[in-house]
Amino acid sequence: MSQSKEIAIDLKSVQHLISSQFPQWAELPIRPVDSAGTDNAIYRLGDDMAVRLPRAEWAIGQVEKEQRWLPKLAPMIPISLPVPLAKGVPTENYPWFWSVYSWLEGENATVGQLDSYKQAAIAIAQFINAMQAIDATGGPAPGAHNSGRGEPLAMRDGAVRDAITSLNRIIDPDVALAQWNLALQTQEWQGQGVWIHGDLHPGNLLIEQGQLSAVIDFGTLGVGDPACDLMVAWTFLTKGSREEFRSLLTVDEATWERGRGWALSFGLVAYAYYIDKNPGLAAISRRTIDEVLNEYVKF
């Protein structure tokens, strides 16, 4: 997790950016949107658009990546994605590129109520299958731009062990280490990299009228190990819907086990970092840890 200093973004500065660069939208109302995310500030522009501005330097590469790839991916995905409508440029008062997106209706899955986790499992499986079927030629390999999502699990070993040490009075460190070691023992991905969202958890899913309706925040988009996106089975789904989800995917046992490892990695590192900084992400990551470690008795 980056320690970079965030810059201040307020309503007045966003209004100025819109009026100076997109005068056709200058009269539309602008209001901030609550988000558990830490990389970007989000404002609703009128009824149909959203303004998304990086808060810190580590997030600035996401703008170009999303502007380039989301318009190409969205037509091939069977669920709603945010589509870039315009790209803002840096100014004296705001130093980076930023984006205007189409607005997606729905509540964040951290607060929205699902009618059926089975429907959600099906929708997410269809999303992942569609992403993996898209030609990934030229897509960005895992790196700093996406926090290494999709890289081999072994590259996350140090960060995970540090997190377990820091959380040793909150979680069972022996069980966590045993589960993590199991994940490290699985065979690494041998195929070509595939498109991955990289951050599939409730904070990046929308629910509308009881149905999972959209996947948002593609800042960790990349091309890598498909197991990374399977972490949603533990970050969001329930035990029963997890089985439904797996049945709809064409993944081998090693990939599923790496997916569990990805969930544990995400949960531990994020919880250790956000426990005192971001209650929303801390709750998501703690829930993920519990879901993974509760399965350890099966081995």
Helices and strands as residue ranges (DSSP letters): H 11-21, G 23-25, E 30-32, E 40-45, E 49-54, G 57-59, H 61-73, G 74-76, E 84-88, E 98-102, E 107-108, H 117-133, G 144-146, G 153-156, H 157-166, H 173-185, E 194-196, G 202-204, E 205-208, E 211-215, E 222-224, G 226-231, H 232-235, H 239-247, H 253-274, H 279-293, G 296-298
